[in-house]
Amino acid sequence: MMRPSKAEKSERMPLPSTSKSFAAYSSRQESRDHVTPLWDHRDRFIILALTLLCAFTRLYRIGRRQNVAWDEAHFGKFGALYVNRTFYHDVHPPLSKLLVALSEVLAGHNGTFNFKGEYPPYVNYVFMRMFNAAFGITLAPLAYLTCRQLRMPVGFAAMAGLFVTMDNALCVISRFILLDAPLLAFTAFALTMLACFYRQRRQAFSAGWWRFLLMTGVSLGLVASAKWVGMFAVALVGAYTIYELYEMFCDAHVPVRVYLKHWAARIVALIVIPLSIYMLAFKIHFMVLNRYNNSANFMPMGFQTKLIGNPISQQPYDVETGSAVRLQSHVSGAGYLHSHMHQYPTGSMRQQITGYGYADGNNLWNVQRRIAAEDVDGMRGSAGEAIPGPIGHGDVIALHHNSTNTYLYADTGHEAPVSKQFKEVSAVKADSVEATRRNMLWVVEIVNPEKRMDDGHVHPLGTPLRLRSLLGNCVLMASGDRLDKNWGWGQAEIACSSSPDARTQTGSKYLWTVERHINKAQKSVNLGKFMSSSFLRDFAVLNRQMWLTNNALIPDHDKHNVLESDPLSWPFMIYPMRMVGWDDASIKYLEIGNPLLWWGSAVVCLLFPLQVLYWLVCWRRRCLSWRAGEFRPYIEGAAILWGGWFLHYAPFFAMGRVTYLHHFLPSLYFGILFMTYQVYFATSWYAPRSTRSVLVILSAAVVGVFWWFSPLTFGWDKPIKDLWGMEWVSSWPVYEDKLAL
């Protein structure tokens, strides 16, 4: 789209502008690019009107459905776990769920409802939904403020706020106890603060500049702590910051001292503050959740022992010959050293050794220290006999599998079933010839024990072990791969690494901890007093587990799921999502957007790169007409909004996890504002006298379409066939599920 200026050819300006960098301006210098005053009577009135209108759309009949809807089953339950202070694990950061918990506390919930079926009378679910909807209500005024800061006049900024209010998908997602409304609110807040900071760029280090820079950092901390999708907002601010710093770097008028000051200010505001808020959310998460649940099993042992009601603190202290132990791998998801009465289909075809994530009898091993192991050269092939006494560093042991009467056996003559670079580990019968060989002997090597347990002996929880095969000189490990579901039930592969580096490695895949110790000859002690806990370690472990769990949420292409959708289908809303059951008697909600807004924003956003390419060609051909000073204000605002749309959308194509339509909503918010931005500039360029007509026609059309689809936004309690004209696209699952098998 070429700017239809009447300027003379001599007024053509290179792209981009080479005007003096904004960084050269001090806080005492005046700038023509002043900040738009936002608090006159018109702005206050419009903000109030948009807020009230948005509140009506979010709150109207919000308590109509008395049953738990969609992901309220998950996030309402997580809020209840905060109320009763029971630890749980989820893929999302804790801030939004803490807000859900706050709503439950304010609503008087006692944490006993499990969020299944119909809400009981003692659960004030209406208040909880209203609390969540309050975040969705903020979208309209924030959209208005953002557009005003990006130089849009009152009418078009108000239209942007109206568009956000009248999108059915943004509305319906705010009406339930979900994480998306806080995420969208914090995303919008981050964009508003970025726009405000952008308009302050010529008043470097002024009070306003500092205020909006610091508030941008606060908003990034909030959005990143709500859901990891918020990291895309961090990426947007990061890209803008790089652009600013690069421009200053290229400006010879900026002193080095001032340039370094800009770096320091941004490091503090945009890295230290967001990271501090993110970590604070986890600190509160740990402080509140102080009761044990088995979902805490992946956390460090020191953390688990501090939880009330944990089953691992009270155990016998010294592991010795005759002790039964449950060995837990340090690899997340690998579980416990396990065996069962099934054989490998290849290799030695002996009994399988696997990693199993749940506690059962097949995880228990009897520890035996072997006398002949003290003199390996004199053993002459014998595995020796068990001798009494504690197990210490450097001792040679055998691990007897109690339930199948077998021994853990390293066979360097066979490759591991999945990871061919490693050797096979199997179980051999106690009365077999193999049980007399040194392949079933393992050297105990204690690695980085707890300080209070560092006495050279093996103890539960606090003495990580490396087990090295005496004969094969390979190290027992969890490879990180999974066995075939047909014969290994998808359990973790356990192997033996003969790499020279493995004998000295302290990585998690080589380490094991005695998680459970049974010895009737000893009294149990409180192991918690020997264990230490570090917030930074707990924080790192939990975030790593969140990452692994998130990546494990992969789609099953052999099964049909009406909730899942592909990112390619999102911009044009090919597959709206049913949020609840669809029988005639139920109150039905469809996550369907306003088609005018979705389709219009998709077209505008997808065509923008071609628009920029066209301008670049015209610039190279010296036929681009822009009045001096016009291009840069336009393209900077466009880049912020379009960049937000792109950064919140494109990364989903690289994700292997399951994706849903509501993942597109943050991108949609940017897309709606960008579409309004483009409409404003196109109107001012091509039809400046038709501004009022454009505003009235577009606003009326969007409001009309919102009203048309509102029955599926506010809830339809009659047979769906009675609702006429809802299927504008044949793939929409309004009257039937088109993807049902």
Steps between C-alpha positions, in 0.01 A plus 500: 500500500663821379454824691296719255674825588478811289854590595745598232767252390758712675326422828561125468675380804731201541372203696556508792549848630851604592391761751689549821460207740254539783773390739677832457218683669525554871214527741526882498474537125174556323391270222246539227399140558321583822297244687131505417306636797262226606309634790275768356125461536455316170752231584360448846148474367594253225707286735209485743251420223717224354558352844128492579412353162772238529385420853148439372618256231722311745256486793160461333345169619844382610362257758244345269681168464510338843730218393878504474588605146800388298837574668333630815542136600878547498559855612223513755645184653847655506353799681342264754838333555642842590214546744578172678875552438566170322790481256419436134678512166386680185658621176421867565673754728305569819384862483167453321420196713583697813245757382245221454579390855453857623157509338410177679617637834299820451201288396524303824592167341653253746695303240295180524318514164685305228349701210309219336134509406264756648617771737378436857319777689804579715713592195437855382602429142327815373735723700799294388401543135441871551844535658654337195287707264637819656827431321318467169323830562835684504567414134276775361646799691854368450438470126381861494801626695739307277353641180507854637868462582560377145367834366153382409221759545222455753250354256719221368643423845145468630416274206796277592367471854155422362642231271673331794176519697295355216710198420304194606806284566671756723170541681413135561852406615471764775175361639640185663756410764797471264854637466443674168333818629794591729741411219318726254477781757871487578583477127290809430656677798849420370410641157356817654810558711724438199300752296523755783874445531535530123340845510736605780814405308605857435485585871770254604544465877209731578251400767247387239765303310603316816141442604399329178827310465460355848131427445589322177731278703226436757254409223750255351542332837124466533436364153788252516379379840146446369578254219812433300322641195574830672863454402397612151419842649847495653638427153310797355638742760843344454487557124396863550780548755757362257371741236536794739849406616615438144383845392685657790810298420495636145454859614835671541335775706426264789784499756627161613408581859139574403485188283621281786246665727226398257627142512507498879148642526360235267685215669350597833151578372455235230703209638548530876146618582313245282721216621447607861122503456511161328706350780283667764195323357677165549614601848137563598405175327746305717402685818129431457525137387651340808310168503624188324346353188657229284530751216799637697704184436713668233604780735833485686497275805576791730189680376281193546611446860378850589144425384248409769389139477780384273560121513878507464636688803462216750733219388792290633823695465771252392462292184662163565500143381143374523344842447226528241530819298312686229745678272375814328671635188594867493366520143158661502236250398728196517357396836627206705731212411250230410469145368214269414435154358539598137795457266673717243399402144860550382853483642540257790120448513530494879267662750451873447643778715303822462423830667147519638342818628276356769583330828425128508657174619697452180712803591650343814856363497687320775853634550783250556863593561727224357810390686694392192460845354760640738763320301385509142814336364458202729137434419576278200155546352307448823242752618563410864253483789311775680656638817333716766577865559420847363553588133772755443673685220704261285324186627399238247138392526242280334139613456250221547151557357270375770180425310661304214804353683745645247815712502579821314737396220717699258561329166758679288445249222161646407386846403224677687164442333443863395822699554745286306802696619449358850510147638210288614403459865286199589396281792632142544356229721666458840558129437646546151864481394497872417427577867846371591679736261637841572259658247251526786738691726485878522745747652331762718625856447346775714473834316448837673322381814317725742753657738333348803513155338855517369645213706589267212192281546182472295189655656150557365421827317830680556774289336471494118663189353678405183492121443783367286509143374806327641564282197370710213622825655184669372273730699132429565293777347158616384552569130209741471330286234183295528450132428254385237139508623430155357755316714644757741178691580668831428707482815839670526801325352772406749842429350871493580742755357853379438621844394817599690335831591206321663723375782556854622177669392264647758216568256149402598478203264783322685376566855264311728367568848364260759149646517357223721692292754350201684695327778309350791818469703533880521283771648377780277641849549395841374710540186372853449745634756787378281362647177547849360273687262584785265239723338713550189544126457131435559412783260728358229376143543134602485547713188689220330221257584243748368695511173519121475134454585400766249702331225341167587154637411519377143193442284381146433423503129329162528229651720250773425488787747242772441700745711828490309572708191797582279656851507451527124124500554493770768510837319197418283325310781454175310419290808329682789505297821213357698569586863236271656276208419264549207186311597167677467448550874843649578594867488733517201799732450707518183840664490427681177632844423344791317561398137541860382779560752673164451490500123574871467798492737631184331495660156659824621774323698582252225519773234718736702833338401397541133415861572846559646659317206311725261631807679855369486471446125360850454778639716764327289333632185488848656125532452384489860322815612490564874491840656802567718448364850199284409648157442681437827204568735283271286741211462610494863143467624422244232811299588405485868148377430580268211806372683280411797260314270782311332693412818185371669402289199799370303672306785209256519601356164826382657334341802447127518243520779123500458354837401157652553313793355528705818879503455438748217315758711805708607602521134143593408511792744802643319337424166184693585699805607719477189195474275357813660837670460506417130141611450580833663800572279329374185204726573721800568690437175221402261173634642561758773152646448338161564643444847167520680333267251779246535475508879122464504476228234782281640386539860139420415600196295720359778234561767238336279709187443578477871130513578430235235737250661428609859275199577809279476696751709249549781376140491229324296278265699269377223562242226770635273283443193275781627787747458494597135782644285800426721703291256663754270779256417429134426772381741350677802376243756179682583243244398723195478861405559642491148816319612327223693610154391 
